[in-house]
Amino acid sequence: MARVDRLHIGIFGRINAGKSTLMNVLTQQQTSIVDPTPGTTADIKAAVMEIHSLGPVKILDTAGLDEGNVLGAKKRDKTLSALEQVDIAVLVVDPVQTLQSGDLTIEEQVANTSRRLGQSLVMLCNLHADHESRLQACGATLEQALDHCKSALPDRAGTPFLVTDLTQRGALEAVIELLGKGRPSPQKPVQLLPFVGGSAPVLLHIPLDEESPSHRLLRPQEMAIEALLRLRVPVAVTRVDLKLARTGNALMQTREKDKFLRFFNMLGGEGGVQLVLTDSQAIDLMHAWLPALVPLTTFSVMMIHQSCGGDLALFAEGTRVLGTLRPGDRVLIAEACNHDRMAEDIGTVQIPKKLEQRIPGIHIDHAFGREFPDPQNLRAYRLVIHCGGCMISKQQASARISRLVEATVPVSNYGLTLAWLESATALERVLRPWLPNSSK
């Protein structure tokens, strides 16, 4: 199944500003609970939908940034983490509430963070039904309240701005128009395999080990097959039994190798197959078995190339840091998906085992799922080794890369790390299709 690139819209602001009301207006259903009780939104609410003028979107309703107490601080951390992952930040303000507080710290934090991250920002001033009486009570006009809110914006003139009552008819159309004004310029999508084409076949090697799910392929494998079919590139798929290929029985090893090479040669062999795409854990076999001039790379490298926007150089540079690691250094292995680890899991067994054999005394930590350290905590590591990122959005991948860059921590990838652990020539080989000058 192809990854759907959704426009990520985040809703931010104070408690009771109207954030959850906005979420419900956009989804046209009770997606979020709306109540005057402070802190009603306990965690981030997400909704995926199609908005005709915007395309597929993911909307995030976040907790109020001004909630006190320890729980409020935890919510605030999650909200700020979500802010890193959006394309459009919607700053919702109750202009009377903001004026009465006399403090724009929350609004300035959202606006300045969005600007620093290069995101689009829009401001929505939500007029509650009693806004006129509340303005009279504090002796101010609506214009004064709105001007106070706008003063939090780094670019007052260039920030799309809407004043509305979200409970009134017509609010949905007005909000969609506001989002359209704030929509960032579309970027050219990064192709999954930008260097393939023509009529020569691509050979996929899919081992199907103990962790492989039944009745389906893994997402990168499905995506590769679909992408190649859309390009009308012939696709061939085969499977090597990794246990037999690595057994101490020379006869069994030879049988597995010969079986694979017969299929490879049937497709045209060297000069006929334009690319072999393999599971990362089999790079040792594929690199050894295939003729040196046959292009070879891995699903993991393919995925991180797309996830990071086509800039694989950062990961190539980070991978070479592996050669400088010493006993006592800390390495973080980050896997973005959630599954129960078993057998020879790549992230928790294979890579740690090989690293510890190569560098005794190295310290290895893990981060699973949506959790990823902030820049301050990342600085404790000499290197981060990330999975292919197939189960997170491009916005989430970009946010992680931004944290790593801010922390000045090098980053590698499962596929690149396993290739490096095999040999320097294996690493250069899997990089060559993406970075033709990688060996220079």
N, C-alpha and C positions, 0 to 999 in steps of 0.2 A: 504494500500500500504506500503510495507516494505521500510525502510529507506535505500537509496543507500549510502554506505560508499565510498566516493570519495577521491582520493589523492588530496590534495589542494596544488597548485603550485602558488606561488606569485612572481611577477616580480618587482624588486626594483632598484632604482638608481637615477642618476641625470636627469635633463631635457636634452632631445635630445641625450641620450646615446644609444637609440635604443630599449627601452622597448616596445613601441607599435608595432614596426616592428617585434619584437620577438613574440608578441601575434598573429599577423597576419600570421607569418610563421607557428606557431603551429596550428592555426585553419584553415589555408589555405584559408582565406577569409578576407575581410576588416572589421574585428571586431572592430578595433581601428583606429581612424583617425591618420595618420602620416603626420606631417608638421613640418618644422623647427621653426615655431613660438613657443617661450617658453610658457609652460603651456597649450599646446593643450589638454592634458588629464585633463579634469576638474574634473572627479570623477572616482571612481574605476570601471573598466569594467570587467565583469565576463563572462566566457564562460565555458559551460560544454560539455564534449566530451569523446570519447573513444580513447585511444592510446593503440594499441595492446600490446605493451610490458609493459605498466604500468597499464592498466585497466581503469576504469572510473575515470576521473579527473575533477577538477574544477580549471580553470586558472584565476588569478587575475592580471590585468594590472593596475598599480597604478601611481599616479601623481609623478612628480619629487620632490625629497626631498629638493632640493636646490632652489625652487622657492621662491622669496621674496614676500613682501606685506602681507596684512591681509588675503586675500583669499588664498595665498600660505600657510600661517600658518594653516588655516583650512584644506586644502588639506593634509598637512603634518601629522596632527593629524589622519586623516582617513587612511592614508598610514601606519602609525605606528600601528594603530589598526588592519589593515589587516595583518601586519607582525606577530601579535600574533596568527593568525588563520591558518597558513599554515604549511604543512609538509615539503615542500622544498622551500627555499628562493633562488631565482635566482638573483644574484647581477650582473646587466648589467653595464658594464663600456665602455666608449670610452677611450682607453688608452692615446690617445693624449690629449683629453680634460682634463683628470685627471692629467696628467703630467703638463700641462700648468697651471692648477689651483694651483699646489703646495700644495694642501690641500686634505687630505684623511678623513676629518671629516664625510662626508656622508657615504663613504664605510665602515669606521670603525664602525659607528653606526649600520648599517645593520648587519655587520658580528658579532659584539659583542652581539647585541640583539638576533640574531639567536642562538648563542652559549649559552647565558644565558637561553633561552627558551628550549634548548635541541633539536633544529630543525636541519635538514640537510641544508647545505649551498653549493651552487655551484657558481662559477664565470664565466661569459661569457664576453670576451673581443670582442667587436664588432668593426671591422675595417671598417671605412667608406672608400668610393672610393678614397678620397683625402688624406688618412692618410700619404702617403709617403711624399707629398709636405708639409704637416703640420709638420711632424717630422723634415724635413730639415729646415723649418723656425725657429724651436726652437732649432736646433742643437743637436738633440738627436736621438738615434737609437730605433728601435722597441723593442729590448731586454730591453733597459733601461726603456722604458715606461711600458712594461709588468711587469718588476721587481718592479717598483714603485707601480703599482696596487696591486700586490701580498703582498706587505708589510702591507696592511690593514687587511690581514687575520690572525686571531689568530693561525690557524693551516695551514701554507702554504703547507706543504707536504701532508696533509690529505684532502685538499679541492679540489674536482674535478674542472678542469679548462679547458676552451675551448677558442681558438682564431679563429674567423671566420668572414666572411663578410656575414651578414644575408640576403643580397640581392642576393647572388650568389647561383647557383644550388648546391644542396647537403647540404645546411644549415639545412634543416629540419631533415635529418637523423643524422647529427652531434649533433644537439640540443637534440634529443630524446635519443641518446647514453649518452650525458652528464647527462640528468635527470635520466637515469637508474643507473648511477654511484652514484648519490646523493639520490636515493630512500632509505628511512629508512627501517629497517628490519620490515617485516609485524608482526603485533601483533595479537594474538588470539582474534577473535571477542567476545564481551560480549553477552551472550545469553539473550534474552528478559525475559524468565522465566526459569532460570537454574535449579530450584528445582522440576519441574514437569516432569512427565513421566508415562508410564504404561497405563493401560486401565481404570482407574477411571476417571470420568468426572471432568471437570473444569466448574464452573458456572460463567458466566459473567452477572453482573447487570448493565444495561445501561438505565438510566432514561428517556432519550430523553426529555429534558426540552425545554423552549422557545428559548434558544440559539442554540439548536441542528440544524445543517443544514438539509435541505430536501434531500431525495433520496440518502443519504450516511451516513456512520458512521464517527466518528472522527478518526483521524489517529491512536492514541493509541489503539482504539478498533479494527480497521482493522488489525493492526499489531499483536495484541494478538491472534485474530482468525487465522490468517495465520500461526503464529508460532506454535500454538497448532495443527493445521491440519498437518503441516509438521512433527511434532513429533508423529502424529497419536494418539493424545490424544483426546478423545471425548469432544466436546464443546457444552454447553447448554447456551442459552441466554434468559434473561427475563427482564421485565421492571416493576418497581414499580412506581405508580403515587405518587410523593413526596408530592404534595399538599394534596392529600387525606390522605396520611399516617401521615401527621403532622397537620391535621385539628383538631379543637376542638371537632368534632363529634366522640365519642368513637366507634360507630357502624362502621363508615367508616374506621377508623384506624384499627379496628379488621379485617374487610374484606380484606384490603390490605395486612396486615400481614399474615392472613390465606392463602390467594391466593399465596403469595410468598412461604410460608412454605410447602404448598401442592406440589408445583413444586419441591422445594428442596428435599422433602422426596421421591418424585417419582424418583429422580435421585439416591437415596440411602441414603440420609440424612447424619447424622453424621457417619463417618466411611466409607461412600460411595463416597462422594464428596471430592476430594483431595484439592480443593482450590476454594474459592469464590473471584472473582476479581470485585471490584465495582468502580463506579464513586466516587471521593473523597467527594463530597457534600452529599452523602448518608451514610457516615461512621457511623453516629449516629444510623441510623435504622439497618444497617447490624450488627453492633456490639451488639446491644440490642436484635435483633431477633434470631441470629444464636447461636447454642450451643457453649460454650466457647472453646471447643477443635477443632472446625472447623477452619482450616487455612483461614485467611482473609487478603487481602491487597488491594491496589488501583491502578488504571491505572497510576496516577500521580507518585506514588512511583516507579512503574515498569519502567516508562520512564526515571526518573532522575537516577535510578540505571544504566541503559544502557548508558545514556548520559555522566555520570561522570566516565565511564570506570569500573563500578562495585564496586566502593568504596563508599558505602552508609554510612559508619561510620562518615564521615565528616558532613553529613546532619543530622544524628541521634544526634550527639553531639551538633550541632547548634540548633536543635529543642528544646533541654532542656534549652537553654538560654531564651526561652519564659517565663519560670517561674521566671526569674530574672528581667524582664522588669518593669520599674517604670514610673509614669506620667512624661512627658517631654522627654522621650526617643524617638529617631527617628528610624523608621522601613521603609525599602524600599521593596516594592512588585514589583517584576520584572516578566513581562510576555513577552515571546519572540515572540509570534505571533501577527499579526495585524488583528483585526476584530472589528466591531462596537459593543460596549458593550451595553447590554440591560438586562431588567428584573433582575433576581437575579444572576448577574455575580459573579463568584467566587472571582476573583482578586480585583474587584473594589467595590463590595457590601458585599458579604458574609464574607470573611476574615476580612476586615476592621470593619464591624459591630460587629463581635464577639470579636475582639481584643479590640475595644473601650469599649464594655460592661465589659470585664474582667479587662482592665487597662484604666480607664478614664484619659484623658489628654495625651494619647500617640499621637505622631505625625507620620502620615503615608504618604509617598510619593510613586509615581509610576514611573516605567520605562517600556516603551512599545517597541515592535519590536526589531530592531537591536541595539538600543541605550542602552549602559550600562556604568555606571560611571567608571572613572579610579580609581586606588588605593587611590589617594589623596582625591577625593570626596567621595569614599566609607567610609572613616574613620569617616565621620559624622554620620554613622548609628551604632546602637547597634546590629542590625540584618538585614539580607536580606532574604526575603522569595521568592523563585524562583518557577516558574511553572515547569512542567515536562520536558520542553525543547524539545518537539517532533518536532518543526518546525525549529530548528537550527541544524547545523552539530555538530558532536562530537568535531571537532576542535574549533568551536565557544564556545561550552559548556566548553571545557578545558580552553580556554582563560579566560572565566568569572571566573572559579574556581581559576585560577592562580592569577587573580586580587584580589579576595577575600582573598586568602591565604597571598598574599603580604601585603594587608591592615590589616591583622589579624582581619577580620570581620566574625563572625559566619554566617552560611547560613542554612536555612531550606527549605522546599518545601511545595507546596500547600497541598498535601496529608498528609504529616507528621504534618503540622500545624493544619489542620482540625481534625486530630486524637487526637492531644494533647489538642485542645480546647474541645473535647468531654470528654476525661478522660485520666489519665495516663495509665490505662489498655488498652484503645483503641490504644494508641500510641505503646505500647509494642507489641500489637497483630499484627498491620500492619507491624511492623519491623521484627517480628519473622521469617517469611519465608526467609528473606534475611540475617538476623543476628541472628542466633539461640540463641546466648548468650546475646542478647540485654538487657535483664532485669537484668543482673548481674552487 
